[in-house]
Amino acid sequence: MKARLLFLGTGTSVGIPVIGCRCKVCSSKDQKNKRFRTGAAVIFDNGQTTLLDATVDFRAQALKFNLERVDIVLLTHHHADHIFGLDELRIYNYYQDSAIPIYIPKYSYNEVRKVFSYSFRMRGVGGGVPIMKFIKQGTNPIAFNGTNIQPVTLYHGETKIFGYRIGKMAYLTDVSAIPESSLAQLGNLDILVLSMLRYRRHSTHLSYDEAVELAERIGAKKTYFTHMSHAFDHNKLKKTLPGTMEPAYDGLMLEFEVNE
């Protein structure tokens, strides 16, 4: 069985262009330099859809890329740029006439519950708040649509977060380091999605050199970088990367095998 990975956004927490910035990337007319906040969707052949993070830009992303349904949400962590779009799920509650399961890494569960405590005030589908079924997720696989989705433990600075492996694709964002035990879960990939913040080192994100080195170690057939700042011009960055790697961009769609 195959599925499609749709990049809904490939930018940092402030998005690209950055408000008030007049740098060459923020002023660029190249649409590949316009980056919503980082998130993605996996769309299966039968239409069932997994949302990977619900970004601040989620409404605009869903409209621009015609995201017709959301069946489950997999959160990587609790930072604002990755969860503040959850309120927009209420329109999917209405259309689908159901609550939506939200899988939250155990490390982030309490924080997400605090932010969205108001969603528990109403239980009727289609009301003024999103109807979400919060699920505290450990490292056990998530059964969905005939396949198993494997959470992968990562580090975002000192904070533990999750990436997710679905078949021969792994989606790893906001990464600063990957434990050896998690690297062992990332063999035999056709597609690796990995965050790359900027050229200079950062305390909670991979730099250019660190991301390329890590991608080479994982050895996927193809690596796509995401969560990129305005330090990166898409075309210039693409020219500097090894042949098996390239920057992703908003709206990029990739097909991959779900069942290995």
C-alpha positions in Angstrom: 0.0 0.0 0.0 1.2 3.5 -0.8 0.6 6.9 0.7 1.5 10.5 -0.1 3.4 12.8 2.2 2.3 16.4 1.7 4.5 19.2 3.1 2.0 21.8 4.6 4.9 24.0 5.8 8.7 23.9 5.9 9.5 27.1 7.9 10.6 27.9 11.4 8.4 29.1 14.3 8.2 32.6 12.9 7.5 31.5 9.3 9.1 32.9 6.1 9.0 35.7 5.3 9.7 36.9 8.8 7.7 39.9 9.9 9.6 43.1 9.3 12.6 41.4 7.6 13.9 42.7 4.3 16.6 40.1 3.7 17.0 38.5 0.2 15.1 35.4 1.2 12.2 37.2 2.9 12.0 39.5 -0.1 12.3 36.7 -2.6 9.5 36.2 -5.2 10.4 32.5 -5.4 7.5 30.6 -4.0 9.8 28.0 -2.6 11.1 30.6 -0.2 7.6 31.2 1.2 7.4 28.9 4.2 4.5 28.2 6.5 5.3 26.8 9.9 6.4 23.2 9.7 3.8 20.5 9.4 2.7 17.8 7.1 0.0 15.3 6.2 0.1 11.7 5.2 -2.8 10.8 2.8 -3.5 7.2 2.3 -4.9 5.7 -0.9 -8.4 5.4 0.7 -8.4 9.1 1.7 -7.7 8.5 5.4 -5.4 11.3 6.5 -2.9 11.6 9.3 -1.9 15.2 10.3 1.7 15.6 11.5 1.4 18.6 13.9 -1.3 21.3 13.7 0.6 24.5 13.1 -0.3 28.2 13.7 -0.8 28.4 9.9 -3.1 25.3 9.7 -6.2 27.0 8.4 -4.2 28.7 5.5 -2.4 25.4 4.8 -5.6 23.4 4.7 -7.2 25.8 2.2 -4.1 26.2 0.0 -3.4 22.5 -0.3 -7.1 21.3 -0.2 -6.8 19.1 2.8 -10.3 17.5 2.8 -10.2 15.5 6.0 -8.2 14.8 9.1 -8.6 11.4 10.8 -5.9 11.4 13.4 -3.2 13.9 14.5 0.3 13.0 15.6 2.0 15.7 17.6 5.8 15.9 17.8 5.8 18.1 20.9 3.9 20.9 22.6 5.5 24.1 21.3 3.1 26.8 20.0 4.1 26.5 16.3 3.2 22.8 16.4 -0.1 22.8 18.3 -1.9 26.1 18.0 -3.7 25.0 14.9 -5.6 22.3 16.8 -8.6 24.6 17.2 -9.1 24.5 13.4 -10.0 20.8 13.7 -13.6 21.7 14.6 -14.6 22.1 11.0 -13.4 18.5 10.4 -15.5 17.4 13.4 -18.5 19.0 11.7 -17.9 17.4 8.3 -16.8 14.0 9.6 -19.3 13.9 12.5 -16.7 12.5 14.9 -14.1 13.4 17.4 -10.5 13.3 16.2 -7.8 11.3 18.1 -4.8 13.5 19.1 -1.7 11.4 19.8 0.5 13.4 22.2 4.1 12.3 23.2 4.0 11.5 26.9 6.5 14.2 27.5 4.2 16.9 26.2 0.8 15.5 27.3 0.2 17.7 30.3 1.2 20.9 28.5 -1.2 20.2 25.5 -4.0 19.4 27.9 -3.5 22.8 29.7 -3.6 24.8 26.5 -6.7 23.1 25.1 -8.6 22.5 28.4 -11.5 24.5 26.9 -12.1 21.7 24.4 -13.6 19.6 27.2 -16.5 22.1 27.9 -18.6 20.7 25.1 -19.0 17.2 23.9 -21.3 17.6 20.9 -19.7 17.4 17.6 -19.8 20.6 15.5 -19.9 23.1 18.4 -17.7 26.1 19.0 -14.7 24.1 20.2 -12.8 21.2 18.7 -13.8 17.8 19.9 -10.5 16.0 20.5 -9.7 12.6 22.0 -6.3 13.2 23.7 -4.2 10.1 23.8 -0.9 10.0 25.8 1.5 8.2 23.5 4.5 6.2 24.5 6.9 4.4 22.2 4.5 1.6 21.3 3.3 1.6 17.6 0.0 3.3 16.7 -2.3 1.2 14.7 -4.0 3.2 12.0 -5.6 2.3 8.7 -4.0 -1.1 8.4 -0.5 -0.1 9.3 1.6 0.6 12.4 3.1 4.1 13.0 6.2 4.0 15.0 7.0 6.9 17.4 10.7 7.7 17.4 12.3 9.4 20.5 14.3 12.5 19.6 15.9 15.4 21.5 14.9 19.1 21.0 17.6 20.6 23.2 17.1 18.9 26.5 13.4 18.2 25.8 12.4 14.7 24.6 10.0 14.8 21.6 8.7 12.3 19.0 9.3 11.9 15.3 7.2 9.2 13.5 8.1 6.4 11.1 5.3 5.3 8.7 6.5 2.4 6.5 9.6 3.6 4.5 9.2 7.2 5.5 10.3 8.9 8.7 9.4 12.5 9.7 11.7 14.1 12.2 11.4 17.8 13.0 12.8 20.1 15.6 15.7 17.8 16.2 19.0 18.5 17.9 20.1 14.9 18.5 18.9 11.4 18.0 19.6 8.6 20.6 21.4 5.5 19.3 18.3 3.4 20.2 16.2 5.6 17.9 18.8 5.5 15.1 18.3 1.8 15.1 14.6 2.4 14.1 15.6 4.4 11.1 17.1 1.8 8.8 16.0 1.0 5.3 14.2 4.3 4.6 13.2 5.5 1.2 12.3 9.0 2.5 13.8 10.8 5.5 12.4 14.2 6.5 14.8 16.0 8.8 14.9 19.5 10.3 17.7 21.9 9.4 17.5 25.3 11.0 20.4 27.4 9.8 24.1 27.4 9.0 25.3 28.4 12.5 24.9 26.0 15.4 21.9 26.3 17.6 21.2 24.8 21.1 17.9 23.1 20.2 18.1 22.5 16.4 20.4 20.9 13.9 22.6 23.2 11.8 23.4 22.6 8.2 26.6 20.6 8.9 24.9 18.6 11.7 21.8 17.8 9.6 23.8 16.6 6.6 26.1 14.5 8.7 23.1 12.9 10.5 21.3 12.3 7.2 24.4 10.6 5.8 24.6 8.4 8.9 20.9 7.4 8.6 21.4 6.7 4.9 17.9 7.0 3.5 17.5 6.8 -0.3 16.4 10.4 -0.2 16.4 13.1 2.5 14.3 16.2 2.5 15.1 19.1 4.9 12.4 21.1 6.7 12.0 23.6 9.5 14.3 26.0 7.6 15.0 29.6 8.6 15.5 32.6 6.3 19.2 31.8 6.3 18.4 29.4 3.4 17.5 30.4 -0.1 15.9 27.3 -1.6 17.8 27.1 -4.9 21.2 28.1 -3.4 20.8 25.5 -0.6 19.8 22.8 -3.1 23.0 23.3 -5.0 25.2 22.7 -2.0 23.7 19.5 -0.8 24.7 15.9 -1.7 22.8 14.3 -4.5 20.6 12.3 -2.2 19.4 15.4 -0.3 17.4 18.5 -1.0 15.3 21.1 0.7 11.6 20.4 0.9 9.1 23.2 0.1 5.5 24.0 0.9 3.2 21.9 -1.2 5.7 19.2 -2.1 4.1 15.8 -2.4 6.0 12.5 -2.2 4.8 9.0 -2.6 6.1 6.2 -0.4 5.4 2.6 0.6 3.4 2.2 3.8 3.9 -1.5 4.4 7.5 -2.5 4.4 
